[in-house]
Amino acid sequence: MNNQKNKRTILEKLFPKQLPTIEAIEKRYPPRKLKEGAMVTRIAPSPTGFMHIGGIYTALISERLAHQTDGVFYLRIEDTDKKREVEGASNLIASALKSYNINTDEGQTTSGTEIGSYGPYKQSKRTEIYQAYAKLLVEKGLAYPCFSSNEELEEIHKIQAVRGIKPGYYQQWAKWRDKSDQEILIALDGKREFVIRFKSCGNINNKIFVNDIVLGGRELPENDQDMVIIKSDGLPTYHMAHIIDDHLMRTTHVIRGNEWFSSLPLHLQLFRTMGWQAPKYGHIFPIQKIENSSKRKLSKRKDPEANVAYYTEQGYPEDAVIEYLLNLANSNFENWRKANPDKNNREFLLTQKKLSGSSGPLFDFDKLNDTSKGIIARYSAEEVYEKALSWTNKYDPELAKTMKKDADYTKKILNIERNSGTGGRKDIAKWFDVRTEIEYFFDQNFNITKDTAVHLLSNIDSATIKTVVDSFIKSYNEKDSKEEWFEKIKKISKTHDYAENMKIFKENPERYKGNITDIARIFRVLLTGKIQTPDLYSIMQTMGKDRVLSRLSLLI
Ligand code: GLU
């Protein structure tokens, strides 16, 4: 009788607040009414103020898996580590997901409110729920309060290290595991700080078999650690919080970073102890990069590209980043895209089994740039103008001003070699590149000096340059078709002893001073200050006669 009373007193002291009953909680989160095979997935970031590109990658995979099975994808904010939390971070997460078109069906929205009936979706608002289950575990003797101080824990670690045995709080090292009610009551009355630990019945020598979505079948040792489930501030640890939430929110598949793989035995053990069915887990490798010929994880500290904000600042279209990540997730995406250039990437079926399992996906800027160039190539000049302008407005206001002042001219420039819909010029990978591609068209930004021009044309003597330009100016007619214009260039080449095409030049190179590309180079350099540009005829047409003639006069 006394025994019962002590146990009740302990429970009341450990959990002094009125908590909801387990029945009431379970009733609030009924099984979801979804069709067979529908997946319920989530992204569960901690609001640390930094959105890692790996977070978008995981969210993308989870969202696609849910939506392609008519399931549900939700956002859960895991804010139980108050020390790491940064204000405004959950809005940043919701906005990043939105800007990448990763659609959340439930959870926090960009306006800060929540949608969905399985909330609250912020863990700090669910404390009573975690406490209620922790109380149940203590009541059943499956968890216990632990009053060991940090100093004591460190001491245990030291001894374990000296003896060369596995570190941690387990079996004989778990000092509070089998304390009497009397001792617990004394500690509680002494107002000592405590945590709640799960009482593990696992044995490290036993193996469990797991079938991971990404890693496949694996063996892991059972968990024998008495892990903390409720911290001294009353908030749950990740282990406890996520199993409760994934159960109540009816998650069917958890896609998360592989740093959690070694905790999987504990998580499965907790699910079993609760009598709940565990979701399927998929542990994905972090995105890696090559440095000094070896692979390493993208680092938040060292690599600017680890931060999602970087792609926005550089002006990568969101579509490009998403397609690049889809490619990292399922390498067959690339072929699918080639075969279906016009389809929305949502029509691509992401396959769980193909999620790169043997090693980490490798981040490759060249590949991202190629993907992005391909996507931008398919935009119309109008779209490029609008998207580039919204970027320059924020990141290059001076260029934005020019673009707005001369909107029609800018669109004409952007339209050069652009066959919208079928893909055209591939020189813009990100809006940051737009400046280099268009600025030379504007007189105020075009400032090539004679010296530079002479240097870029050093393979042609100055007398030739002068007469070439002269004859061109004399014969130039803005109304000429491309063919007529080209005939004139050929003729000028011939007159100056430059081969009019590559074929005849290659047959007899000694016979000529050079070939038509050298002649074209004269116009290119004088008009653009560059040796590589899009189509020269289109450039002249876009620039207009006055500008063309005045630029060509630089050296004559
Ligand atoms: N909050 C955890 C993290 O950011 C979530 C892991 C999970 O998805 O379960 O790593």
Residues whose N, C-alpha, C, O or C-beta is under 5 A from the ligand:
A	BS01	LIG	A44 P45 S46 E78 H242 I255 R256
